[in-house]
Amino acid sequence: MKRKGIRPSTGDVVFNVLNYFLFGVFTIICVLPFYYLFINTISDNDLTKRGLITLIPRGLHINNYLQVLKLRGLGNAALVSAARTILGSAAAVIGSAFVGYLVTKKEMWGRRFWYRFIIITMYFSAGLVPWYMNMVFLHLTNNFLAYILPGIVAPFNIILVKTYIESIPASLEESAAIDGAGILRIFTSIIWPLVTPILATIGVFSAVGNWNSFTDTLFLMTNERLFTLQFVLYRYLNEVNYLASIMRSGTIGSMADTAQILTPRTIQMTISMVVVFPILLVYPFLQRFFIKGIMIGAVKG
């Protein structure tokens, strides 16, 4: 880094150049797959089918998105996914914050036992069948709460919150306790505002997990009104050839060429973009909290 009044050495210049180059290459590697998907969804479908669209879009149109958004059940599934992501992430943030705070209190009964009991679940799992039987026993099949309740207490999130809280000076809590504040008042008025960065990090993790999840829908839901967007699109992806033929039959009569006639390849790419794009919008707003939170919450000291 260049400092005022100090000329950078040759080693610093070489290091900075290599640093920028490596991170630039890494950024391109991360962005390129999304760019490739996007340009193929808005390009001539016949060229896309033949693999001729690589870096520059050709024959621009948005018919693929217009047709995919007409799929049956997509609107309701999008609402279910949005509700699940918002409510599930909020519940995970609140639950992880409060439990993470409790396990930092020495006066908590059995604090070491309960903390270790929570952490051990990260390494050992009963398996799919016991999990399904437990969900049935709790009446969480065909129940929207199945998307919310299991994620409220996550061991990894609790570790992040606990470590972050331990970096906050204990004198803040002690002064509040002297003034007569209880556990809840200290948590809501002092701890919660100070742990906002790590809570934003947990919120990002939870939002991505809730938005992308579809296996719980696959195992627990038979009511179509509770299907998530990812599960609906997953089913359509598995039936992509049949879906393409149905869409072509409804549009081919009004098209003079093959530029906008849907193919299995373009349907797969368009559905992938529909799934990925909304969650990409979350990161720009929470990035500054995410970086600070994950760095402080991951290192004890």
C-alpha positions in Angstrom: 0.0 0.0 0.0 1.3 3.5 -0.9 1.8 5.8 2.1 2.0 9.5 2.0 5.6 10.7 1.5 7.0 7.2 1.1 7.8 5.8 -2.4 6.7 2.1 -2.7 9.5 -0.3 -3.2 9.8 -2.6 -6.3 8.6 -5.5 -4.2 5.5 -3.6 -3.2 4.7 -2.8 -6.8 5.2 -6.4 -7.9 3.1 -7.6 -5.1 0.2 -5.2 -5.8 0.3 -6.0 -9.6 0.2 -9.8 -8.9 -2.5 -9.2 -6.3 -4.8 -7.3 -8.7 -4.1 -9.7 -11.5 -4.9 -12.8 -9.4 -8.1 -11.3 -7.9 -9.1 -10.1 -11.3 -8.8 -13.6 -12.8 -10.7 -15.0 -9.8 -13.5 -12.5 -10.3 -13.8 -13.3 -14.0 -13.9 -17.0 -13.2 -16.8 -16.4 -10.7 -18.7 -14.1 -13.0 -18.2 -15.9 -16.3 -20.7 -18.8 -15.7 -23.5 -16.3 -14.8 -22.7 -14.2 -17.8 -22.7 -17.2 -20.1 -26.0 -18.4 -18.8 -27.6 -14.9 -19.2 -26.4 -14.2 -22.7 -27.7 -17.6 -23.9 -31.1 -16.9 -22.4 -31.5 -13.7 -24.4 -29.9 -14.8 -27.6 -31.2 -16.6 -30.7 -32.4 -20.0 -29.4 -31.2 -21.8 -32.6 -27.7 -20.5 -32.1 -27.8 -21.3 -28.4 -28.9 -24.9 -29.3 -25.9 -25.3 -31.6 -23.5 -23.9 -28.9 -22.6 -20.8 -31.0 -23.2 -18.3 -28.3 -20.0 -17.9 -26.2 -19.1 -14.3 -25.3 -21.3 -12.0 -27.4 -25.1 -12.3 -27.4 -26.8 -12.5 -30.9 -30.4 -12.1 -31.9 -31.5 -10.5 -28.6 -35.0 -11.2 -27.3 -36.7 -11.9 -23.9 -39.2 -14.5 -25.1 -37.6 -17.2 -23.0 -38.3 -15.4 -19.8 -41.8 -14.5 -20.8 -42.6 -18.1 -21.6 -40.9 -19.5 -18.4 -42.7 -17.0 -16.2 -46.0 -18.4 -17.6 -45.4 -21.8 -16.1 -48.2 -23.1 -14.0 -47.8 -22.6 -10.2 -44.7 -20.4 -10.6 -46.3 -17.3 -9.0 -47.5 -19.1 -5.9 -44.2 -21.0 -5.5 -42.3 -17.7 -5.7 -44.4 -16.3 -2.9 -43.8 -19.4 -0.8 -40.0 -19.2 -1.4 -40.0 -15.5 -0.6 -42.0 -16.0 2.6 -39.8 -18.9 3.6 -36.6 -16.9 3.0 -37.7 -13.8 4.9 -39.4 -15.5 7.9 -36.8 -18.4 8.1 -33.9 -16.0 7.9 -35.4 -13.7 10.6 -36.1 -16.6 12.9 -32.6 -18.0 12.4 -31.0 -14.6 13.2 -33.1 -14.0 16.3 -32.7 -17.6 17.6 -28.9 -17.8 16.9 -28.4 -14.3 18.5 -30.2 -15.1 21.7 -28.8 -18.7 22.2 -25.3 -17.4 21.3 -25.7 -14.7 23.9 -27.0 -17.1 26.6 -24.1 -19.6 26.2 -21.7 -16.7 27.0 -23.3 -16.2 30.4 -21.4 -18.0 33.2 -24.5 -18.0 35.4 -26.5 -20.0 32.8 -27.4 -23.4 34.3 -25.4 -26.2 32.5 -23.9 -23.7 30.1 -20.9 -26.0 29.1 -23.2 -29.0 28.7 -25.8 -27.3 26.5 -23.2 -25.6 24.4 -21.4 -28.8 23.7 -24.7 -30.6 23.2 -25.5 -28.1 20.4 -22.1 -28.3 18.8 -22.0 -32.1 18.7 -25.0 -32.1 16.3 -22.6 -30.5 13.7 -20.7 -33.8 13.6 -23.3 -36.5 14.1 -26.6 -36.9 12.4 -29.3 -39.6 12.8 -29.8 -39.7 9.0 -32.6 -39.1 6.6 -35.1 -41.7 7.8 -35.1 -40.7 11.5 -35.3 -37.1 10.4 -38.4 -37.8 8.3 -40.0 -39.8 11.1 -39.3 -36.9 13.5 -40.9 -34.4 11.1 -44.0 -36.7 10.7 -44.2 -37.1 14.5 -44.1 -33.3 14.9 -46.9 -32.9 12.3 -44.6 -30.9 10.0 -45.6 -32.6 6.8 -47.7 -30.3 4.5 -47.0 -27.6 7.1 -45.3 -24.3 6.2 -43.7 -24.3 9.6 -41.5 -27.1 8.4 -39.6 -24.5 6.5 -39.1 -22.3 9.5 -38.7 -24.3 12.8 -35.8 -26.6 12.0 -33.5 -23.7 11.1 -34.0 -21.5 14.1 -31.1 -23.0 16.1 -28.0 -23.7 13.9 -24.8 -24.7 15.7 -22.5 -22.9 13.2 -24.4 -19.7 13.6 -24.4 -19.9 17.4 -20.6 -20.4 17.3 -20.2 -17.2 15.2 -22.5 -15.2 17.5 -20.8 -16.5 20.7 -17.3 -15.7 19.5 -18.4 -12.2 18.3 -20.1 -11.4 21.7 -17.0 -12.5 23.6 -15.0 -9.8 21.7 -17.3 -7.1 23.2 -16.0 -5.6 26.5 -17.7 -7.1 29.5 -17.8 -3.7 31.2 -20.7 -2.7 28.9 -22.9 -5.4 30.3 -21.7 -4.9 33.9 -22.5 -1.2 33.8 -26.0 -2.0 32.5 -26.5 -4.6 35.2 -25.5 -2.2 37.9 -28.2 0.2 36.6 -30.7 -2.6 37.0 -31.0 -4.0 33.5 -32.0 -7.6 33.2 -30.8 -10.2 30.7 -33.4 -9.3 28.1 -32.8 -5.6 28.4 -29.1 -6.0 28.1 -29.6 -8.3 25.1 -32.0 -6.0 23.2 -30.4 -2.6 24.1 -26.7 -3.4 24.2 -25.8 -6.7 22.6 -28.1 -6.7 19.6 -27.0 -3.3 18.2 -23.3 -4.3 18.6 -23.6 -7.7 16.9 -25.3 -6.4 13.8 -22.4 -7.3 11.5 -22.4 -11.0 12.5 -26.2 -11.1 12.4 -26.1 -9.8 8.8 -23.6 -12.6 8.0 -26.0 -15.2 9.5 -28.9 -13.5 7.6 -27.0 -14.0 4.3 -26.2 -17.6 5.1 -29.8 -18.3 6.1 -31.3 -16.5 3.1 -29.2 -18.4 0.6 -29.9 -21.7 2.3 -33.7 -21.1 2.5 -33.9 -19.8 -1.1 -32.0 -22.7 -2.6 -33.5 -25.5 -0.6 -35.9 -27.9 -2.2 -35.2 -31.3 -0.7 -37.4 -30.7 2.3 -40.3 -29.9 -0.1 -39.5 -33.1 -1.9 -39.8 -35.2 1.2 -42.4 -33.3 3.3 -44.9 -31.6 0.9 -47.6 -33.0 -1.3 -49.8 -29.9 -1.2 -48.9 -27.9 -4.3 -49.7 -24.7 -2.6 -46.7 -25.3 -0.3 -44.2 -26.0 -3.1 -41.2 -23.7 -3.3 -40.0 -22.0 -6.4 -36.9 -24.2 -6.5 -38.9 -27.4 -6.2 -41.3 -26.4 -9.0 -38.4 -25.4 -11.3 -36.6 -28.7 -10.3 -39.6 -30.6 -11.5 -39.7 -28.7 -14.7 -36.0 -29.2 -15.3 -36.6 -33.0 -15.0 -39.4 -32.7 -17.6 -37.5 -30.2 -19.8 -38.0 -32.1 -23.1 -41.7 -32.5 -22.6 -42.0 -28.9 -21.4 -40.1 -27.7 -24.5 -42.5 -29.5 -26.8 -45.5 -28.0 -25.0 -44.1 -24.5 -25.2 -43.2 -24.9 -28.9 -46.6 -26.0 -29.8 -48.1 -22.8 -28.3 -45.6 -20.5 -30.0 -44.4 -21.9 -33.2 -47.4 -20.9 -35.2 -46.8 -17.2 -34.5 -43.0 -17.2 -35.3 -41.5 -16.9 -38.7 -38.1 -18.4 -37.8 -36.5 -20.6 -35.1 -34.8 -17.7 -33.3 -37.4 -17.6 -30.4 -38.6 -21.2 -30.4 -37.8 -22.7 -27.0 -35.5 -25.7 -26.8 -34.6 -27.9 -23.8 -31.2 -26.1 -23.5 -32.7 -22.6 -23.4 -35.3 -23.7 -20.9 -32.7 -25.1 -18.6 -30.6 -22.0 -18.8 -33.6 -19.6 -18.3 -34.9 -21.6 -15.3 -31.4 -21.5 -13.8 -31.3 -17.7 -14.2 -34.7 -17.3 -12.7 -33.6 -19.2 -9.6 -30.2 -17.5 -9.2 -31.0 -13.9 -9.9 -33.1 -13.0 -6.9 -30.6 -14.2 -4.3 -27.8 -12.3 -6.1 -29.6 -9.1 -5.2 -29.1 -9.8 -1.4 -25.3 -9.6 -1.4 -24.7 -6.0 -2.5 -26.8 -4.6 0.4 -25.2 -6.8 3.1 -21.7 -7.2 1.8 -20.1 -4.6 4.1 -21.6 -6.3 7.2 -20.8 -9.7 5.8 -17.1 -9.1 5.5 -16.7 -7.5 8.9 -18.9 -10.0 10.6 -17.3 -13.2 9.3 -13.8 -11.9 10.1 -14.5 -10.8 13.7 -16.9 -13.7 14.4 -14.5 -16.3 13.2 -11.5 -15.3 15.4 -11.6 -15.5 19.1 -9.6 -12.8 20.9 
